[in-house]
Amino acid sequence: MQDALLGSFELRYLAYLPLAHIFEITMEHAVLQVGACLGYGSAKTLSQASCRNCKGDIQEWKPVFMVGIPAVWETVKKGILANVAKASKPVQALFWSSLTAKRYVIVIDATFPTC
């Protein structure tokens, strides 16, 4: 059934909240119910910034989706903004203009084609 719906697309979920967290256990059950791949990580090793000599969990597992809590997303946001600040001016301009365009699309409730 999954192949008929998704083709060769591999659905991957990255779990990193404590297993006792009700949100995480609910998501794990849902992910396993649809036959997706489930990977485990840690909130401290989500990004490469907090890892030494290896990739972060997101880069290594390449999840299609993840759920989270605000405290973790703020940490991810800080890491992204630190990398953008270190980038060249053209890369910074590209990042901020892309983010502005995405916010505009969300506001007008339009979607870009995925293919």
C-alpha positions in Angstrom: 0.0 0.0 0.0 2.8 2.4 0.9 4.5 1.9 -2.5 1.2 2.7 -4.3 0.8 5.9 -2.4 4.5 7.1 -2.3 6.2 5.3 -5.1 9.9 4.8 -4.3 9.7 7.6 -1.7 11.0 6.5 1.7 9.1 7.9 4.7 11.6 8.6 7.5 10.8 9.9 11.0 13.4 11.1 13.5 12.4 10.6 17.1 14.4 12.6 19.7 12.1 13.4 22.5 12.2 11.3 25.6 10.3 8.0 25.1 8.1 8.8 28.1 6.9 12.0 26.3 3.3 11.4 25.3 3.8 13.3 22.0 6.7 11.2 21.0 5.1 7.8 21.8 2.0 8.8 19.9 4.0 9.8 16.9 6.1 6.6 17.0 2.9 4.5 17.0 1.5 6.4 14.1 4.8 6.2 12.1 5.0 2.4 12.7 1.4 2.0 11.7 2.0 3.5 8.2 5.1 1.4 7.8 7.6 4.3 7.9 11.2 4.0 9.0 11.9 5.2 12.5 15.2 6.5 13.7 16.3 7.6 17.1 18.4 10.6 18.0 19.0 13.1 20.8 18.0 16.7 21.2 21.7 17.4 21.9 22.9 15.8 18.6 20.3 17.0 16.1 22.6 19.4 14.4 26.3 19.0 13.4 27.2 22.0 15.5 27.0 20.0 18.7 28.8 16.9 17.3 32.5 16.2 17.0 33.9 14.2 14.1 30.5 13.1 12.9 27.3 14.4 11.3 24.3 15.5 13.3 21.2 13.2 13.5 19.3 15.3 11.0 22.1 15.1 8.4 22.7 11.4 9.0 19.2 10.2 9.1 17.6 12.7 6.6 14.1 12.5 8.1 11.1 13.5 6.0 9.3 14.8 9.1 9.8 15.3 12.8 7.8 16.7 15.6 9.2 18.9 18.3 8.8 21.2 21.2 9.6 24.9 21.2 12.8 24.6 23.3 14.4 22.3 20.8 13.3 24.3 17.8 14.9 27.4 19.4 18.2 25.6 19.6 17.9 24.5 16.0 17.1 28.1 15.0 20.1 29.5 16.8 22.4 27.0 15.0 20.9 27.9 11.6 21.3 31.7 12.3 24.9 31.2 13.5 25.7 29.4 10.2 24.0 32.1 8.1 25.9 34.8 10.0 29.2 33.1 9.1 28.3 32.8 5.4 29.2 35.3 2.6 27.0 38.3 1.9 25.4 36.8 -1.2 24.5 33.6 0.7 23.0 35.6 3.5 21.0 37.6 1.0 19.7 34.4 -0.6 18.8 32.9 2.8 16.8 36.0 4.0 15.1 36.6 0.7 14.1 32.9 0.5 12.7 33.1 4.1 10.8 36.2 3.2 9.3 34.6 0.1 8.3 31.6 2.2 6.6 33.8 4.8 4.7 35.5 2.0 3.6 32.2 0.5 2.3 31.1 3.9 0.4 34.4 4.4 -1.4 34.2 1.1 -2.0 30.5 1.5 -0.4 29.7 -1.9 1.7 26.6 -2.6 4.7 26.1 -4.9 4.7 22.9 -7.1 6.9 20.2 -5.6 8.2 18.9 -8.9 
